[in-house]
Amino acid sequence: MAAGFTVDEAIEELGLGSKPTVVAEDFAAALKTDESRRTFWLVEDDDELRRMLDEPLEFWRIFLHPSQRKLVERTWNGAVLVRGGAGTGKTVVAMHRARWLADLIIKRNDRNGRVLLTTFTSNLAADVQANLSNLCSKEQMARIEVVHLDRWVVDFMKRSGYEKKILYADDDARREDAWDHAIASFGQGIGLSLEFLKDEWRQVVQANGLSELAQYLRVQRTGRGTPLDRKTKERVWAIFAAYRARLDQESLSEPEDAYRAAREILMAKPALLPYRAVVVDEAQDIGAEAFKLIAAIAPKVDDAKVAPDSLFIVGDAHQRIYGRKASMTKCGIDVRGRSKKLKVCYRTSDEIRRWAVAVMAGVTVDDLDEASDDLRGYRSLFHGPLPEFVPAKTTAGEMNALADWIENCKDEGIDESDICVLSRTNPALKDVGEALKQKGYKTVQVVPGEADNRAKSGIRLSTMHRSKGLEFSAVAMVRVNEDVVPPKSILSSAPDAAIRRSLIANEKSLIHVSATRAKRRLFVSSSGQPSELIAHLEPAQREPAE
């Protein structure tokens, strides 16, 4: 209540509603109450116990807080949206939900039934697949398909005879050639930069599924920094039409076009898929067209609404690092009355959590639907050292400070495989890796698209983007320099102030995500001028390193 919750919200959060009467001698019944399940895990069968004993405890994510269990083990009359800050167990909830749904399919003797668990990147899909393999039996895993959405679309469209090549890289040469052709044909003298046109295409045209000029003339451009009158819009649309025509001519398409084509196929033949339910992780990074496709994949009832228990979505817009936004309502997904929020952070110390939250100051965050979100009530369960910030004068000084910090972590009993060094760019990461090797440390690169094998010894090296979905006892963010976080090239190419603000918000989210990968220790450093995104923060600060 001191945090601003109403009495009813506090009662719900603490599980203090109607309580069942339990006879004092009935231990089995007592263990099943919410109060007991905050502390104890009830093993249901011998196989589960055997798997627990065979695996290290750190690999097991079997404990569910009662507030999480209520979301997982129940029937929902429609789509569900679960939000929560970093470390509140959203992915754990998603995995347990997939397992629970798989059990329902098995109990119904549904031979063909499957659960689709999807997310935005191949990295996250690989990590979830590895964790689910520990959590589930072979029979359960056989009923769960884990795949990132783009991979699913490629496979589905190939089976459906889709002949176009889907271009996933923004800087693909064929895509650049199409833009050059469109600008040369219709962009002379328009007074708008190519970067603005690309952003307008991505954030307005593709995000809203526009295919005709009339739609573009009517669409709301809320939040766009550069106003466009009707005449300018007509000229801009001519460029867009030429760009799309060039892609069609070359049998190429963007992901959003493939999403729409897949959705049209499913609308024509809705009985093609074996999925009885869809679980979506990291929803904040999935765009509108992708979510419309997900809604089409999910089973429906007669009135075309999402069927009970068929769509379960988790995400946190504070962790949006790719700039894609989607409103559940506008994507045809009704979560009213079934939007829940997790508030307890299990992963990160309160000191690290506070620092990561401070990074997000001034950023307006949505709730993945039609309203705004905040981190009110977001709290950690344990304390630890304050984050350390070292603004070194030179790269050598920064690396010496990093090595000192690594040794301090090891002195505390933290294994090198549980220490991860993050950087914003691959070149910087390579330099840091070479510096650590010269100091005698063994390093392991966290490979994109593959799960991190903790059996390999060595300090982990990862880009900040790749770290999403991972966690370590100790995390170091290095080279958090001016013009590096965010990269100078990204900001200098921003065509107007609104787009620049959006890019900076994404970078703040990236720092927030990176910091919350740490459980016990966080180290932040720069060489030269620190990034303006962290310069105002006040973690425990040592003297600047030479």
Residue pairs with C-beta under 8 A, 6 or more apart in sequence:
1 7
1 10
3 376
3 377
4 376
4 377
5 13
5 376
5 377
10 16
11 17
13 67
13 343
13 377
15 34
15 35
15 66
15 67
19 33
20 29
20 33
22 29
22 30
22 33
23 29
24 30
30 36
31 37
31 40
31 42
32 42
34 66
37 64
37 65
37 66
37 69
38 65
38 66
41 62
41 63
43 49
43 52
47 137
48 62
51 134
51 137
52 60
52 62
55 134
59 131
59 134
60 134
60 135
61 92
61 95
61 131
61 134
61 135
62 135
64 72
64 89
64 92
64 93
64 96
65 89
65 344
65 346
67 342
67 344
68 89
68 92
68 93
68 96
68 342
71 80
71 82
71 93
71 97
71 340
72 93
72 96
72 97
72 100
73 100
75 308
75 309
76 308
76 309
76 312
76 338
77 308
77 338
78 305
78 306
78 308
78 311
78 334
78 335
78 338
79 298
79 306
79 310
79 311
79 312
79 313
79 328
79 333
79 334
79 335
79 338
80 311
80 312
80 313
80 335
80 338
80 339
80 340
81 283
81 313
81 314
81 315
81 328
81 335
81 338
81 339
81 340
81 368
81 369
82 90
82 93
82 94
82 312
82 313
82 314
82 315
82 339
82 340
82 341
82 342
83 90
83 314
83 315
83 316
83 317
83 339
83 340
83 341
83 342
83 367
83 368
83 373
84 90
84 314
84 316
84 341
84 342
84 343
84 378
85 316
85 318
85 342
85 343
85 345
85 353
85 357
85 375
85 378
85 516
86 316
86 318
86 319
86 345
86 347
86 348
86 353
86 356
86 512
86 513
86 516
87 345
87 346
87 347
87 348
87 353
87 380
87 471
87 516
88 342
88 343
88 344
88 345
88 346
88 378
89 342
89 344
89 346
90 281
90 314
90 315
90 316
90 342
91 128
91 131
91 281
91 282
91 314
91 469
93 314
93 342
94 117
94 128
94 279
94 280
94 281
94 312
94 314
95 117
95 128
95 131
95 132
95 135
96 135
97 279
97 312
98 115
98 117
98 132
98 144
98 277
98 279
99 132
99 135
99 136
99 140
99 144
101 115
101 276
101 277
101 279
101 309
101 312
102 115
102 136
102 140
102 141
102 143
102 144
103 140
104 276
104 309
105 113
105 114
105 115
105 143
105 276
106 139
106 140
106 143
110 276
112 274
113 143
113 274
113 275
113 276
114 143
114 144
114 145
114 274
114 275
114 276
115 143
115 144
115 145
115 275
115 276
115 277
115 278
115 279
116 145
116 147
116 152
116 275
116 277
116 278
116 279
116 297
117 128
117 132
117 144
117 145
117 146
117 147
117 278
117 279
117 280
117 281
118 125
118 146
118 147
118 148
118 149
118 152
118 278
118 279
118 280
118 281
118 294
119 125
119 128
119 148
119 149
119 280
119 281
119 282
120 148
120 149
120 282
120 285
120 286
120 290
120 322
121 148
121 282
121 285
121 468
122 148
122 150
122 151
122 448
122 449
123 448
123 449
123 466
123 468
123 469
124 148
124 281
124 282
124 468
124 469
125 146
125 147
125 148
125 151
126 449
126 450
126 451
127 451
127 452
127 469
127 470
128 146
128 281
128 469
129 146
129 451
130 451
132 141
132 144
132 146
133 141
136 144
145 275
147 155
149 286
149 290
149 293
149 294
150 166
150 168
150 255
153 166
153 255
153 258
153 259
153 262
153 293
154 166
154 258
156 262
156 265
157 166
157 258
157 261
157 262
160 262
160 265
162 258
162 261
163 251
164 251
164 252
164 253
164 257
164 258
165 251
165 252
165 253
166 252
166 253
166 254
166 255
166 258
167 174
167 175
167 247
167 252
167 253
167 254
167 255
168 255
169 175
174 250
174 252
175 247
175 252
175 254
177 246
178 243
178 246
178 247
178 250
178 252
179 194
179 197
179 198
179 243
181 242
181 243
181 246
182 239
182 240
182 242
182 243
182 246
183 194
183 197
183 239
185 239
185 242
186 235
186 238
186 239
186 242
187 197
187 239
190 232
190 235
190 236
190 239
192 226
192 232
192 236
192 495
193 495
195 493
195 494
195 495
196 226
196 495
196 496
196 499
197 236
197 239
197 240
199 495
199 499
200 224
200 236
201 240
201 243
203 224
204 210
204 216
204 219
204 221
204 224
205 216
205 240
206 254
206 256
206 287
206 289
207 256
207 287
207 288
207 289
207 324
207 325
208 215
208 219
208 288
209 256
209 260
209 288
209 289
209 292
210 216
210 219
213 234
213 237
213 241
216 233
216 236
216 237
216 240
217 230
217 233
217 234
221 228
223 498
224 498
225 496
225 497
225 498
225 499
226 495
226 496
226 498
228 236
247 253
247 254
247 257
253 261
255 289
255 290
256 287
256 289
256 290
259 289
259 290
259 292
259 293
260 289
260 292
260 293
262 293
262 296
263 292
263 293
263 296
265 272
266 272
266 273
266 293
266 296
266 297
267 296
270 300
273 297
275 297
275 298
275 299
276 299
276 310
277 298
277 299
277 309
277 310
277 311
277 312
278 294
278 297
278 298
278 310
278 311
278 312
279 312
279 313
279 314
280 286
280 294
280 311
280 312
280 313
280 314
280 315
281 314
281 315
282 314
282 315
282 319
282 468
282 469
283 291
283 313
283 314
283 315
283 326
283 368
284 315
284 316
284 317
284 318
284 319
284 320
284 368
285 315
285 320
285 321
285 322
285 324
286 294
286 315
286 324
286 326
287 324
287 325
287 326
288 324
288 325
288 326
288 327
288 330
288 331
290 324
290 326
291 326
291 328
291 331
291 333
292 331
292 332
294 311
294 331
294 333
295 306
295 311
295 331
295 332
295 333
298 306
298 307
298 310
298 311
299 306
299 307
299 310
300 306
300 307
300 310
301 307
301 308
305 334
306 333
306 334
311 333
313 328
313 333
313 335
313 368
315 368
317 365
317 366
317 367
317 368
317 373
318 360
318 363
318 365
318 373
318 375
318 509
318 512
319 468
319 509
319 512
319 513
320 365
320 506
320 509
321 465
321 468
321 506
321 509
321 510
321 513
322 506
323 502
323 503
323 506
325 366
326 368
327 366
327 368
327 369
327 370
328 334
328 335
328 368
328 369
329 335
329 369
329 370
335 369
339 367
339 369
343 377
343 378
343 379
344 379
344 380
344 381
345 353
345 378
345 379
345 380
345 381
346 381
347 471
347 516
347 519
348 356
348 380
348 516
348 518
348 519
349 380
349 382
349 383
349 384
349 385
349 519
349 520
350 379
350 380
350 382
350 383
350 384
351 383
351 384
351 385
351 386
351 387
352 380
352 384
352 387
352 515
352 516
352 518
352 519
352 522
353 378
353 379
353 380
353 516
355 386
355 387
355 515
355 522
355 537
355 539
356 511
356 512
356 515
356 516
357 375
357 378
357 512
358 537
359 508
359 511
359 512
359 515
359 533
359 534
359 537
360 375
360 508
360 509
360 512
363 505
363 508
363 509
364 372
365 372
365 373
365 374
366 372
366 373
367 373
384 519
384 520
384 521
385 520
385 521
385 540
386 539
386 540
387 515
387 522
387 523
387 524
387 539
387 540
388 405
388 522
388 523
388 524
388 539
388 540
388 541
388 542
389 524
389 525
389 534
389 537
389 539
389 540
389 541
389 542
390 398
390 401
390 523
390 524
390 525
390 526
390 541
390 542
390 544
390 545
391 525
391 526
391 530
391 541
391 544
392 398
392 401
392 525
392 526
392 527
392 528
392 544
392 545
392 546
393 527
393 528
393 544
393 545
393 546
394 527
394 528
394 545
394 546
395 431
395 435
395 527
396 546
397 527
397 544
397 545
397 546
398 478
398 479
398 525
398 526
398 527
398 545
399 432
399 435
399 436
399 439
400 545
400 546
401 525
401 542
401 545
402 421
402 432
402 436
402 476
402 478
402 523
402 525
403 436
403 439
403 441
405 476
405 521
405 523
406 416
406 419
406 441
406 459
406 476
408 521
409 419
409 473
409 474
409 521
410 416
412 520
412 521
414 473
414 474
414 520
414 521
415 457
415 473
416 441
416 442
416 457
416 458
416 459
417 444
417 454
417 456
417 457
417 458
417 459
417 460
418 454
418 472
418 473
418 474
419 459
419 460
419 472
419 473
419 474
419 475
419 476
420 446
420 459
420 460
420 461
420 462
420 467
420 470
420 472
420 474
420 475
420 476
420 517
421 429
421 432
421 433
421 436
421 459
421 460
421 461
421 462
421 475
421 476
421 478
422 429
422 462
422 463
422 464
422 467
422 475
422 476
422 477
422 478
422 514
422 517
423 429
423 432
423 463
423 464
423 477
423 478
423 479
424 463
424 464
424 479
424 480
424 484
424 485
424 486
424 487
424 510
425 463
425 479
425 484
425 487
426 463
428 478
428 479
428 484
429 461
429 462
429 463
432 461
432 478
432 479
433 443
433 445
433 461
436 443
436 459
436 461
437 443
441 458
441 459
442 457
442 458
442 459
443 458
443 459
443 460
443 461
444 452
444 456
444 457
444 458
444 459
444 460
444 461
445 460
445 461
445 462
446 452
446 460
446 461
446 462
446 466
446 467
446 470
448 466
452 460
452 470
460 472
462 470
464 477
464 510
464 511
464 513
464 514
465 510
467 475
467 513
467 514
467 517
468 513
470 517
471 517
471 518
471 519
472 517
472 518
472 519
473 518
473 519
473 520
473 521
474 518
474 519
474 520
474 521
474 522
474 523
475 514
475 515
475 517
475 518
475 521
475 522
475 523
476 522
476 523
476 524
476 525
477 511
477 514
477 515
477 522
477 523
477 524
477 525
478 525
479 485
479 525
479 526
479 527
480 511
480 524
480 525
480 526
480 530
480 531
480 533
480 534
481 526
481 527
481 528
481 529
481 530
481 531
482 526
482 528
482 529
482 530
482 531
482 532
484 531
485 507
485 510
485 511
485 531
485 533
485 534
486 503
486 504
486 506
486 507
486 531
486 533
490 503
491 500
491 503
491 504
494 500
494 503
504 533
507 533
508 533
511 533
511 534
515 522
515 524
522 539
524 534
524 539
525 545
526 534
